[in-house]
Amino acid sequence: MPTDPTHENPAREGLAILLLDGGFERAHYALVLAAGALAVDRPVLLFASGHGVHALARNWQGLRDAGADRTVQASGVAGFDTLREAVLALDGTLMACESGLRMAGLAADALLPEVIVAGIPTFLDAARGRQVISL
């Protein structure tokens, strides 16, 4: 019996999401991807760099166009806080780039407590063997 190539590898193939941009739309979509992958049992690592680190801050209003969250929610799509909470509840791994924090002028204590501050070598090691998506 032929196998379906879309289901040859169990859903456990990990996903690494590299968030490079500090805009709301890309950060929101990174969380949509992360929550979706976790919902189908794919381990997720979300690494934020540059101004994208604002997405992992307790107060994520430093994202460019952060006010768009109201429009997103009004259209019936999950908002930023809901998605971040889902990613954490489903055991997604969140990492913030050390250099990105400096570029964005954020201190590590401004981040959610679950966020791991790491450099590129740590991210690359953790992302080994995962599908990588850059936003």
Backbone as ProteinMPNN parsed JSONL, in Angstrom:
{"seq_chain_A": "MPTDPTHENPAREGLAILLLDGGFERAHYALVLAAGALAVDRPVLLFASGHGVHALARNWQGLRDAGADRTVQASGVAGFDTLREAVLALDGTLMACESGLRMAGLAADALLPEVIVAGIPTFLDAARGRQVISL", "coords_chain_A": {"N_chain_A": [[0.85, -1.179, 0.0], [0.722, 2.182, -0.939], [2.337, 4.938, 0.661], [1.37, 8.023, 2.138], [3.215, 10.789, 1.363], [3.127, 13.125, 2.852], [2.705, 12.333, 5.366], [4.705, 10.656, 6.175], [6.783, 11.21, 7.983], [6.397, 11.424, 11.395], [4.468, 13.883, 13.196], [6.299, 15.039, 14.858], [8.515, 16.414, 13.937], [10.643, 19.02, 14.531], [10.233, 22.614, 14.718], [11.804, 25.636, 13.985], [11.556, 28.997, 14.517], [12.592, 31.995, 13.287], [12.57, 35.16, 14.239], [13.074, 38.169, 12.931], [12.241, 40.724, 12.575], [10.825, 43.725, 13.893], [8.143, 44.326, 13.661], [4.598, 44.325, 14.235], [2.9, 42.634, 12.639], [4.54, 40.548, 11.553], [5.555, 39.463, 13.923], [3.202, 38.642, 15.186], [2.363, 36.71, 13.344], [4.453, 34.896, 13.604], [3.877, 33.885, 16.119], [1.381, 32.733, 15.567], [2.169, 30.672, 13.806], [3.829, 29.235, 15.567], [2.029, 28.454, 17.65], [0.229, 26.94, 16.142], [1.878, 24.847, 15.163], [2.661, 23.665, 17.589], [0.172, 22.801, 18.432], [-0.269, 20.653, 16.775], [1.509, 18.904, 17.73], [4.23, 19.438, 17.193], [7.442, 20.19, 18.191], [8.512, 23.46, 19.134], [10.748, 26.137, 18.636], [11.167, 29.449, 19.17], [13.011, 32.065, 18.128], [13.923, 35.267, 18.766], [15.315, 38.125, 17.315], [17.149, 41.192, 16.772], [14.94, 43.964, 16.558], [12.808, 42.369, 16.9], [12.848, 41.211, 19.379], [11.162, 42.573, 21.032], [8.736, 41.289, 20.887], [8.881, 39.332, 22.781], [8.931, 40.578, 25.137], [7.625, 41.541, 28.334], [5.925, 43.744, 28.134], [4.863, 44.161, 25.133], [4.398, 46.287, 23.521], [6.334, 47.738, 22.273], [6.666, 46.826, 19.762], [6.549, 47.633, 16.318], [3.676, 49.169, 15.028], [1.967, 48.069, 16.967], [-0.598, 48.62, 17.83], [-2.261, 47.448, 15.998], [-3.202, 45.105, 16.966], [-5.712, 45.342, 18.114], [-7.393, 45.542, 15.878], [-6.941, 43.051, 14.711], [-8.016, 41.332, 16.679], [-10.663, 42.249, 16.639], [-11.469, 41.268, 14.225], [-11.856, 38.665, 14.748], [-9.667, 37.029, 15.062], [-7.13, 35.409, 16.962], [-5.593, 37.327, 19.484], [-2.447, 38.966, 20.309], [-1.56, 38.542, 23.01], [-3.08, 36.277, 23.702], [-2.088, 34.364, 21.91], [0.645, 34.256, 22.661], [0.373, 33.26, 25.273], [-0.734, 30.764, 24.672], [1.371, 29.519, 23.271], [3.267, 29.318, 25.31], [1.823, 27.742, 27.159], [1.658, 25.395, 25.731], [4.185, 24.483, 25.822], [6.181, 25.687, 24.175], [9.423, 26.831, 23.211], [10.995, 29.813, 23.984], [13.324, 32.137, 22.872], [15.557, 34.869, 23.212], [17.72, 36.957, 21.443], [20.912, 37.899, 22.525], [22.382, 40.033, 21.375], [20.331, 41.265, 19.954], [18.739, 42.236, 22.038], [20.409, 44.267, 23.008], [20.494, 45.905, 20.712], [17.819, 46.697, 20.577], [17.573, 48.062, 22.88], [16.637, 46.872, 25.208], [16.47, 45.448, 28.443], [17.318, 42.274, 29.88], [15.606, 41.65, 31.965], [13.238, 42.763, 31.198], [11.913, 40.977, 29.699], [9.563, 38.225, 29.235], [9.356, 35.891, 31.927], [9.874, 33.252, 31.128], [11.541, 33.319, 28.943], [14.55, 32.514, 27.328], [17.7, 33.919, 27.288], [20.029, 34.131, 24.788], [22.838, 33.494, 22.593], [23.682, 33.49, 19.058], [25.123, 31.025, 18.483], [23.965, 29.252, 20.383], [21.276, 29.263, 19.609], [21.555, 28.157, 16.979], [22.516, 25.61, 17.572], [20.351, 24.582, 19.061], [18.42, 24.637, 17.083], [19.187, 22.733, 15.321], [18.487, 20.26, 12.931], [15.824, 20.939, 12.768], [13.0, 22.249, 10.957], [13.394, 25.421, 9.558], [12.026, 28.626, 9.744], [12.006, 31.909, 8.659], [11.078, 35.148, 9.649]], "CA_chain_A": [[0.0, 0.0, 0.0], [1.558, 3.387, -0.972], [2.198, 5.833, 1.809], [1.172, 9.448, 1.86], [4.479, 11.428, 1.73], [2.933, 14.205, 3.822], [2.579, 11.744, 6.694], [5.769, 9.688, 6.413], [7.473, 11.588, 9.207], [5.41, 11.844, 12.38], [4.353, 15.326, 13.421], [7.288, 15.457, 15.851], [9.601, 17.194, 13.357], [10.677, 20.316, 15.188], [10.174, 23.85, 13.956], [12.521, 26.779, 14.549], [11.077, 30.235, 13.912], [13.545, 33.076, 13.481], [11.875, 36.439, 14.11], [14.096, 39.203, 12.77], [11.61, 42.025, 12.375], [10.126, 44.254, 15.056], [6.791, 44.741, 13.314], [3.531, 43.53, 14.827], [2.358, 41.61, 11.75], [5.446, 39.388, 11.502], [5.621, 38.858, 15.262], [1.92, 37.956, 15.38], [2.352, 35.497, 12.523], [5.386, 33.944, 14.221], [3.137, 33.23, 17.199], [0.368, 31.887, 14.927], [2.885, 29.477, 13.355], [4.283, 28.485, 16.74], [0.877, 27.834, 18.311], [-0.29, 25.92, 15.243], [2.786, 23.698, 15.171], [2.553, 23.021, 18.894], [-1.143, 22.153, 18.496], [-0.176, 19.368, 16.081], [2.561, 18.149, 18.408], [5.588, 19.702, 16.696], [8.19, 21.047, 19.109], [8.787, 24.775, 18.547], [11.716, 27.078, 19.186], [11.01, 30.769, 18.565], [14.181, 32.875, 18.448], [13.712, 36.65, 18.345], [16.534, 38.914, 17.231], [16.899, 42.572, 16.383], [13.798, 44.552, 17.272], [11.846, 41.301, 17.144], [12.859, 40.845, 20.807], [10.01, 43.213, 21.686], [7.648, 40.305, 20.92], [9.05, 38.477, 23.956], [8.942, 41.441, 26.323], [6.354, 41.553, 29.079], [5.155, 44.781, 27.447], [5.264, 44.017, 23.735], [3.956, 47.478, 22.785], [7.476, 48.275, 21.534], [6.594, 46.374, 18.37], [6.024, 48.616, 15.366], [2.253, 48.957, 14.708], [1.374, 47.203, 18.001], [-2.029, 48.917, 17.923], [-3.011, 46.609, 15.057], [-3.761, 43.961, 17.692], [-7.157, 45.578, 18.293], [-8.036, 45.204, 14.611], [-6.836, 41.595, 14.574], [-9.001, 40.726, 17.573], [-12.003, 42.628, 16.183], [-11.803, 40.432, 13.073], [-12.076, 37.299, 15.216], [-8.398, 36.291, 15.098], [-6.508, 35.451, 18.287], [-4.702, 38.451, 19.726], [-1.051, 38.713, 20.644], [-1.442, 37.943, 24.346], [-3.665, 34.934, 23.653], [-1.151, 33.489, 21.208], [1.844, 34.031, 23.498], [-0.024, 32.371, 26.364], [-0.901, 29.424, 24.103], [2.705, 28.982, 22.98], [3.871, 28.941, 26.585], [1.052, 26.641, 27.742], [1.942, 24.19, 24.943], [5.619, 24.207, 26.025], [7.094, 26.229, 23.18], [10.644, 27.43, 23.749], [11.201, 31.189, 23.536], [14.692, 32.635, 23.057], [15.845, 36.231, 22.746], [19.124, 37.147, 21.091], [21.632, 38.866, 23.368], [22.678, 41.225, 20.564], [19.058, 41.898, 19.658], [18.346, 43.004, 23.22], [21.209, 45.501, 23.019], [20.039, 46.747, 19.593], [16.49, 47.217, 20.881], [17.628, 48.815, 24.132], [15.865, 46.173, 26.234], [17.2, 44.644, 29.429], [16.798, 40.913, 29.973], [14.504, 41.581, 32.937], [12.012, 43.262, 30.559], [11.323, 39.852, 28.974], [8.772, 37.253, 29.982], [10.287, 35.07, 32.719], [10.16, 31.98, 30.451], [12.433, 33.54, 27.803], [15.97, 32.208, 27.482], [18.554, 34.856, 26.563], [21.091, 33.31, 24.206], [23.499, 33.984, 21.395], [23.456, 32.752, 17.817], [25.549, 29.625, 18.561], [22.981, 28.487, 21.149], [20.12, 29.082, 18.73], [21.879, 27.232, 15.898], [22.587, 24.272, 18.148], [18.988, 24.167, 19.418], [17.637, 24.521, 15.852], [19.743, 21.643, 14.499], [17.546, 19.224, 12.53], [14.446, 21.463, 12.699], [12.636, 23.108, 9.833], [13.604, 26.804, 9.977], [11.235, 29.638, 9.056], [12.438, 33.26, 9.037], [10.109, 36.224, 9.449]], "C_chain_A": [[0.9, 1.248, 0.0], [1.293, 4.26, 0.244], [2.021, 7.258, 1.331], [2.446, 10.177, 2.286], [4.319, 12.576, 2.727], [2.84, 13.663, 5.237], [3.655, 10.707, 6.992], [6.484, 9.968, 7.724], [6.425, 12.021, 10.218], [5.507, 13.343, 12.649], [5.393, 15.858, 14.404], [8.444, 16.257, 15.258], [9.547, 18.602, 13.931], [10.676, 21.484, 14.219], [10.953, 24.923, 14.703], [12.071, 28.023, 13.792], [12.045, 31.344, 14.294], [12.82, 34.388, 13.196], [12.902, 37.558, 14.103], [13.528, 40.609, 12.799], [10.85, 42.45, 13.625], [8.731, 44.762, 14.762], [5.758, 43.788, 13.888], [3.11, 42.37, 13.928], [3.239, 40.363, 11.699], [5.517, 38.692, 12.856], [4.342, 38.073, 15.553], [1.904, 36.654, 14.592], [3.332, 34.455, 13.047], [4.692, 33.184, 15.343], [2.032, 32.332, 16.651], [1.018, 30.573, 14.481], [3.292, 28.601, 14.54], [3.127, 27.757, 17.409], [0.297, 26.718, 17.445], [0.567, 24.666, 15.236], [2.697, 22.943, 16.493], [1.232, 22.26, 19.026], [-1.155, 20.813, 17.769], [1.057, 18.584, 16.534], [3.943, 18.265, 17.772], [6.295, 20.594, 17.697], [8.586, 22.354, 18.409], [9.82, 25.536, 19.365], [11.501, 28.389, 18.445], [12.166, 31.623, 19.063], [13.961, 34.272, 17.89], [15.036, 37.401, 18.383], [16.176, 40.316, 16.761], [15.748, 43.139, 17.192], [12.657, 43.558, 17.47], [11.803, 40.879, 18.609], [11.703, 41.496, 21.563], [8.83, 42.25, 21.798], [7.708, 39.43, 22.166], [9.127, 39.281, 25.256], [7.596, 41.352, 27.038], [5.403, 42.567, 28.435], [5.624, 44.802, 25.987], [4.846, 45.219, 22.89], [5.101, 48.181, 22.055], [7.527, 47.783, 20.095], [6.016, 47.494, 17.505], [4.582, 48.226, 15.013], [1.548, 48.034, 15.703], [-0.134, 47.428, 18.133], [-2.884, 48.087, 16.985], [-3.634, 45.403, 15.752], [-5.265, 44.124, 17.906], [-7.931, 45.185, 17.036], [-8.047, 43.699, 14.388], [-7.911, 40.918, 15.425], [-10.435, 41.027, 17.122], [-12.442, 41.786, 14.979], [-11.979, 38.964, 13.455], [-10.834, 36.429, 15.25], [-7.792, 36.454, 16.486], [-5.53, 36.617, 18.383], [-3.33, 38.005, 20.2], [-0.898, 38.02, 21.994], [-1.959, 36.512, 24.358], [-2.701, 33.95, 22.999], [0.098, 33.216, 22.04], [1.53, 33.083, 24.638], [-0.177, 30.939, 25.866], [0.451, 28.771, 23.833], [3.381, 28.533, 24.275], [3.148, 27.75, 27.215], [1.335, 25.322, 27.023], [3.435, 23.85, 24.931], [6.519, 24.607, 24.868], [8.291, 26.842, 23.88], [10.827, 28.806, 23.137], [12.618, 31.613, 23.868], [14.794, 34.049, 22.513], [17.349, 36.358, 22.537], [19.755, 38.223, 21.988], [21.903, 40.158, 22.601], [21.405, 41.989, 20.227], [18.567, 42.739, 20.825], [19.105, 44.32, 23.273], [20.746, 46.452, 21.915], [18.709, 47.424, 19.907], [16.468, 48.039, 22.166], [16.798, 48.193, 25.244], [16.796, 45.425, 27.179], [16.552, 43.267, 29.498], [15.62, 40.826, 30.936], [13.201, 42.181, 32.397], [11.265, 42.134, 29.84], [10.407, 39.031, 29.872], [9.739, 36.35, 30.753], [10.685, 33.757, 32.041], [11.184, 32.102, 29.328], [13.883, 33.258, 28.194], [16.75, 33.235, 26.666], [19.771, 34.062, 26.086], [21.701, 33.999, 22.999], [23.181, 33.095, 20.201], [23.941, 31.299, 17.909], [24.548, 28.739, 19.32], [21.74, 28.23, 20.312], [20.405, 28.041, 17.653], [21.961, 25.794, 16.401], [21.186, 23.738, 18.466], [18.131, 23.93, 18.166], [18.099, 23.364, 14.961], [18.675, 20.574, 14.211], [16.094, 19.686, 12.447], [14.228, 22.191, 11.379], [12.76, 24.543, 10.345], [12.771, 27.735, 9.09], [11.701, 31.001, 9.564], [11.352, 34.257, 8.706], [10.743, 37.549, 9.816]], "O_chain_A": [[1.767, 1.361, 0.866], [0.183, 4.311, 0.775], [2.475, 7.633, 0.25], [2.748, 10.19, 3.479], [5.289, 12.957, 3.381], [2.889, 14.425, 6.202], [3.535, 9.955, 7.96], [6.758, 9.045, 8.491], [5.63, 12.913, 9.921], [6.521, 13.975, 12.354], [5.355, 17.04, 14.746], [9.288, 16.741, 16.012], [8.531, 19.289, 13.828], [11.065, 21.355, 13.059], [10.783, 25.098, 15.909], [12.192, 28.091, 12.569], [12.285, 31.597, 15.475], [12.497, 34.689, 12.047], [13.52, 37.86, 15.124], [14.257, 41.575, 13.023], [10.294, 41.61, 14.332], [8.185, 45.55, 15.534], [6.009, 42.589, 14.013], [2.976, 41.242, 14.401], [2.735, 39.244, 11.792], [5.537, 37.463, 12.923], [4.394, 36.972, 16.101], [1.482, 35.617, 15.105], [3.071, 33.256, 12.945], [4.893, 31.979, 15.5], [1.772, 31.27, 17.217], [0.488, 29.493, 14.742], [3.119, 27.383, 14.515], [3.233, 26.566, 17.704], [-0.083, 25.666, 17.96], [0.047, 23.552, 15.296], [2.661, 21.713, 16.505], [1.179, 21.203, 19.655], [-1.952, 19.934, 18.098], [1.569, 17.724, 15.818], [4.732, 17.32, 17.802], [5.785, 21.666, 18.023], [8.95, 22.349, 17.233], [9.776, 25.574, 20.594], [11.637, 28.438, 17.223], [12.293, 31.878, 20.261], [13.828, 34.445, 16.678], [15.781, 37.322, 19.36], [15.032, 40.586, 16.396], [15.599, 42.831, 18.374], [11.663, 43.866, 18.127], [10.833, 40.257, 19.043], [11.311, 41.014, 22.626], [8.011, 42.38, 22.708], [6.699, 38.849, 22.566], [9.358, 38.728, 26.331], [6.562, 41.115, 26.413], [4.226, 42.278, 28.221], [6.655, 45.392, 25.662], [4.933, 45.168, 21.663], [4.862, 49.121, 21.298], [8.334, 48.262, 19.299], [5.105, 48.209, 17.922], [4.314, 47.059, 14.729], [0.635, 47.299, 15.327], [-0.864, 46.512, 18.511], [-4.102, 48.024, 17.151], [-4.507, 44.748, 15.182], [-6.005, 43.141, 17.881], [-8.995, 44.571, 17.12], [-9.043, 43.139, 13.93], [-8.628, 40.039, 14.947], [-11.313, 40.168, 17.211], [-13.637, 41.61, 14.741], [-12.221, 38.118, 12.594], [-10.932, 35.218, 15.447], [-7.924, 37.507, 17.11], [-4.741, 36.857, 17.469], [-3.09, 36.824, 20.456], [-0.185, 37.023, 22.106], [-1.342, 35.632, 24.959], [-2.522, 32.832, 23.483], [0.558, 32.077, 22.116], [2.327, 32.196, 24.944], [0.208, 29.999, 26.56], [0.645, 27.594, 24.137], [4.0, 27.469, 24.315], [3.793, 26.846, 27.747], [1.26, 24.254, 27.631], [3.889, 23.034, 24.129], [7.518, 23.937, 24.604], [8.183, 27.318, 25.01], [10.816, 28.955, 21.915], [13.068, 31.468, 25.005], [14.196, 34.383, 21.491], [18.143, 35.914, 23.367], [19.199, 39.305, 22.175], [21.679, 41.252, 23.12], [21.4, 43.22, 20.217], [18.038, 43.832, 20.625], [18.521, 45.368, 23.548], [20.618, 47.655, 22.141], [18.496, 48.582, 19.55], [15.449, 48.644, 22.5], [16.307, 48.899, 26.124], [17.792, 44.841, 26.752], [15.366, 43.121, 29.204], [14.724, 40.006, 30.737], [12.17, 42.116, 33.066], [10.121, 42.312, 29.421], [10.462, 39.126, 31.098], [10.837, 36.077, 30.269], [11.739, 33.204, 32.356], [11.65, 31.087, 28.81], [14.367, 33.699, 29.237], [16.486, 33.404, 25.476], [20.451, 33.408, 26.877], [21.149, 34.958, 22.46], [22.498, 32.079, 20.328], [23.229, 30.405, 17.451], [24.317, 27.595, 18.928], [21.21, 27.119, 20.301], [19.596, 27.14, 17.431], [21.519, 24.869, 15.72], [20.875, 22.583, 18.176], [17.215, 23.108, 18.193], [17.457, 23.061, 13.956], [18.043, 20.054, 15.13], [15.22, 18.897, 12.089], [15.175, 22.685, 10.766], [12.289, 24.853, 11.439], [12.805, 27.647, 7.863], [11.781, 31.217, 10.773], [10.772, 34.224, 7.62], [10.095, 38.591, 9.719]]}, "name": "protein", "num_of_chains": 1, "seq": "MPTDPTHENPAREGLAILLLDGGFERAHYALVLAAGALAVDRPVLLFASGHGVHALARNWQGLRDAGADRTVQASGVAGFDTLREAVLALDGTLMACESGLRMAGLAADALLPEVIVAGIPTFLDAARGRQVISL"}
